[in-house]
Amino acid sequence: MINIGKIVKGRQAVESRWSKFGPYYAMFPIDFAFNVVKKYSKKGDYIIDPFAGRGSSIFAGGVLERHSLGIEINPVGWLYGSTKLNPAEQQLVLDRLTFVYKLRNHYTKSIEKLPEFYRFCYCDEVLKFLLAARKNLNWQTDKVDATLMSIIIVYLHGKLGEGLSNQMRMTKSMGMNYSIQWWKEKGYLHPPEINPLEFITKKIKWRYKNGTPKITDSSILFGDSSDELEKIAQSAKEDEIKFSLLFTSPPYWSITDYYADQWLRLWMLGESAIPKSNAHKHKGRFGSKVEYYNLLDKVFGYCSKIMNEERSTIYIRTDVREYTFNTTLEILKKHFPFHTVAIKKQPFKKKTQTEIHGNSSKESGEVDIILTHKVK
């Protein structure tokens, strides 16, 4: 006899292991994502998240049999989300890992050209491997390479024994000079000697141990929502598709620079070896109130064109600080005038990354803005 309970628990174990894939700044708690999707949509519905991050909302939607579509401008978040939605076959990933590892000795001289930080951060064996992966993995176009690269960047830095680096935070990339000084002061003068092939192989086998998640038609686009949503609106119109749930958390005004926080992982994905703020107006810290307003106005304006006019919910988690909250609420009311509004404050139960990295305001916490369609 088939043990249905055991099968259900097995699937839950798979989903739980993959749902937490990828350390990321200001990510949705996974239980919160599942609860919102369950409460405000039903099987077969269409869900959209234009600021998808590492894709928790889209993952929850896919697991719960909703057609879910996300957009993410940061390649780190996009890689995490895309991989957990549709990871490549385990053996193919392991084979690709072995292939890249064999190329490492071609990069012996290259490591000498890197800034001092990298030699403090990684042993030579790891650093040669990272350069080989950075040069040879086509993570933007190849599913196997994307899966392998996403696993590498998960463990690119972290506590000793948990990552490939010298002692570091896992979620946030600290600055070069700060890190070197800290390592010297604390006595971390030499990076751990690690065999990257053995280390990453163990991480891959652990991730795949219970299998891979079963996901309903769901994906995350790599791009700027203010551009991609125009195409989505046209496609949805042609296919007569309407979304029933808009579930997202937009960037918060003047809190942090997402690209600076992830500079080391972004280096691994091909960007500069020296950290810097990104000049793209939608990738750095939002210091301009005008640009911040225009982004939300454009994104939620396009979203309003694809939502179901008779049955839709808009669920937005944002910053409780006055400007971010008031701007978000004003724009949502502008584009969804026939929805009723409910506000739920979400005080921080413990110190979060938003508090630690940039929010010095006396106002603490986040807030959920929930718009539901008025009953005629």
N, C-alpha and C positions, 0 to 999 in steps of 0.2 A: 504493500500500500504506500502511496506517495505521502510523505509527511509535509503537508502544506506549510505548517508553522515553521519547520526547519528551513524550507525554501525561502520564506519571507524573511526570516532572521538572517539568512545567508545573503540575500539581496541588500538588506539594510547594512550589513557589514561592509559590503562592496561600496555602497553609496557613501557611507560614512568615511571610509578611507580616502576616496577620491574627492569628496566634497571639500575637504580641508586642504586640498593641494595648492601649494604656493603661498608663502608668506607675503603679505601685501599691506600697504598703508590703508587705514580707514576702511577695512573690509566689512561687509555685512556679516553678523553672526549667522551661521548656517541655519540654526533652528528658527531664527527670525524670518529668514528668506522662505523657508518651507511653510511656516505658519501663514505668512501673507498670501502666498500663492494658493494655498488650500482654501483660505477664507474668502478671497476675492475673485476666484476664477474657478472654472470647472474643466473636466477633461475635454480635450479637443479645442479649447480656447486658444487665442493668439495673445502672446505676451511680448512686450517690448521693454528694453532697458537701454537707453541711449548713452548711459555712463556706466558701462558694465563692470569696470574694474576687473577682478579675477573671475567674474561670471557666476557668483553665488546665486543670483536671482534666476539666471538662465539655466543653471544646473538644476535648481529646485523645480523649475517649470518643466524641464525635459524629463526628469525622474517621475514627476507627477502627471505625465502624459499631456502636457500643454505644448503647443507649437511656440517656441520661444526664440526671440531674436535680440541679440545684444550688439552694441557698438562700443569699441574701446580704442582710444587714441594712443595709449601707452603700450608699446610692444611687450613689456613684461607682463602686464595684466592680460593682454590678448593671448599670449602664449599659454599662460596658466589655464585660462578659461577654455581655450580651444582644445587643449590636451585632455582635460578631464571630461569634456563632452565627447571626445572621439579619439582616444589614445590608439596609437599604432600597436600592432601585434608585438607581444613581448619579445619573441625570438628575433624579430627583425630589428628591434631596438638594441638588443644585446649584440647582435652581429655588427651593427653600425658602430656601436661603442668600441668594439674590438678593432674595427678598421681604423677609426680615428686615433685610437691609442697607439697603433703601430706607426702613425705618421709623426709622433711627438718629437723624435730626434731630429727632424728637419728644422726644428725651431729652437735648437740649442743656442745659436748665436742671437736669435731674436730677443730672447729674454734679457740679454745684457743691455738692450737699448731702451728698456722700459724704465719709468721713474722708480726711485728707491722704494716707494711704497710696496710695489708688487713683490720685491724680494723679501721684504719683511712679512708680507701677507701669506705668501705661498712658497712651499719648497720647490726646487727646480723641476722635479718630476711632475708635480701638479701644474706648474706654470707652463711647461712645454705642452702638456696635454690640453690645457685651456686655450693656448694659442692655436693648436691644431684644430680643435673643435670650432673656435671662433672663425677660422679661415675656411673650413671645409663643410660645415653644416649649413645646408640650404633651408633654414628653419621657416622662411616665409612662404615657401612653395612646396615643400616636401613633408608629408605627414610623419614619416619615421624620424626625419631630422628634427622636426618641430618637437616631437615627443621627447627625444633624447636631450635636445637643448633645454627644454623646459625643466627636465629633471636635474640637469647640471646647474641651472641658475637657482633652483630651489636651494641647493646645498653649496652654492658658491661661497657664502660666508655664514658663520654661525659660531656657537660656542665650541671650544675645543672638543674634538671627538664627534661632533654633530655636523660639521661642515668641512669643506676642503681648506679652510683658511686658518690663520692664526686667530686668537680669541677676538670675536667680533659679535655685534648684534646680528640677528638673522633677518629682521624685517627692514631695518634702515641702514643704508651705507654711510658710514661716518667719513668725514673728510680725511684727505691724505695726511696732512701735517698733524692733525689732531690724533689720528691713529698711531702714527710713528712715535709721537711723544708719549702717548699713553702706554704703548707696548714697552718702550724703554723704561718708563717710570715703574711699571708693574713687573718688569723682569721677563716679559715675553719677547726675548731677543731673537729667537729662532722659530720659524713656522714649523708646525708638526710635519714629520716625514710620513707621507701618505702615498700609497699606491692608488692612483685614481681609477684604474681599471677595476681593482678589487672593491674599492669604496663604492663607486657608482653601480657596479653589478649588484651589490647587496641592496642598495636603495631601490633599484629597479625590481628585483625579485620580491622585496617587501611590498612595494606598491601594488604589484600584480598578484599577490598571494591569493586573494579571494576572487580574482577575476576583474572584469571591467564593468562599469555601470551600463544599465540599459536605458537609453535616452530616446525619447520621442523627438522627431524632427526639430532640432534646435541647433543654433550656431551663433558665433560672434564675429562680426565684421571688424577688420582692422582699419580704422580710419577716424576721421573727424565727424562727429554726429551732425554738425551744422552743414556738412556736405552730403553725407551718406543718407540722411533722412529725406532729402529731396528725391533721391532715386527710389527709396523705399516707398514713399508716398505715391509715386507714379506707378510702380510695380503693383502695389496693393490695390490701386484703383483699377488697373487692367485685369487683375485676378479676382476682383470683388472680395478682397479680404479686409476684415475689420478687426482691430485689436480690442480686446475686452479689458486688459490690465496694462497700465503703464506703471512700472515699478522700478524706481531708481533712486540714487543719491547723487545729486550733482556735486561738482567741486564746491568747496566752501570759499567764500571771498577772503583773500589775504591770510590764509592759514598756513599753507606750506607749498613748497615747490616739489611736486611729485617726481619730476625728472632728477632734481638734485638728490632727493632721498634714495633714488634707485640708480645712481650713477655707475656703480660697479657692475651691476647686472646689465645696464645699458652698454657699458664698455664691452661686455661679453657678447652682446648682440651687434657689435660693429661700430659703436660710437667712440668718441674720443677717450684716450687713456687718461686724460686729466679731467676731473669733474668740472662741470660748468652748468649754469642755468640755461634752459632752452629758450631760444629767441621766439619760437612759435607762440603766438598769443594765446593758444588754448592748451599749452603744454607746461608752462611755468607757473609761478605764483600769480594769482589774480590780484594785482595791486590797483588796477584801473577799475573803478566802479562802472564806467561806461562800457568797457569791454565785457565785464562780467554780466551786466544787464543785457547787453546785446546777445551774448551767447545763450543765456537762458531763454530770452525772448524768441530767438530763432529756433532753438531746439524744441521748446514746448509748443511753439506755433506750428511747426511741421507735425509734431505728434498729434495735435488736435485734429489734423486732417485725416488721420488713419484710425482714429478711435471709433468704436461702435457708438452711434448717436443715441441708441435706445438703451444700451446696457454697457456701461464702462465704469471702471474705477481708476483713479489716479492716486497712487500711493508714493509719496515723496518723503524721504528722510533727509533732513537738512540740519544746519547749525542753528542753535538757539540764539546766537548773537543777533542784535537788532537788524543790522543792514542785510545780512544774508537771509534771515528769516523773512523780513518784510518784502524784500525784493522778490524772493521766490514766491511768496504768497500772492503778491500783486500780479505777477506774470501768470500764475496759474489761474487766477480769477478772470484775467483778461481773456485767456484762450479757452477756458471751460466755464462760460458764464451760466450754463444751465445745470451745473453740479452744485450740490450742497457741500459745505466744508466742515470738517471736523479736525481739531487740533489735539494731539497727544504729546505731552512733554515726556522726554526720555532722559532723566538725569543719569549721569555717569555713576555706575555702581562701584567702579574702581578707576584708577588712572588709565586713560586711553592714550593712544598715539596722538590724537588730536590735541589733547591737553599737553602732552609732553613736548611735542614738536610744533609749537607755533601759536597756540591759543592762550594768550596771557590775559584774556578778558576775564572780568569777574563773573560774567555769564558763563555758566558751565552746563554742558549737556547738549543733547540733540533734540530734535522735535520732528514728529511725523505729521505731515499734512495729508489728509485723506479726503479726496473729492469723490463723491458718488453721484450718479445721475439722478436728478429730481424725478420723482414719479408724477406724471401728468394727470 
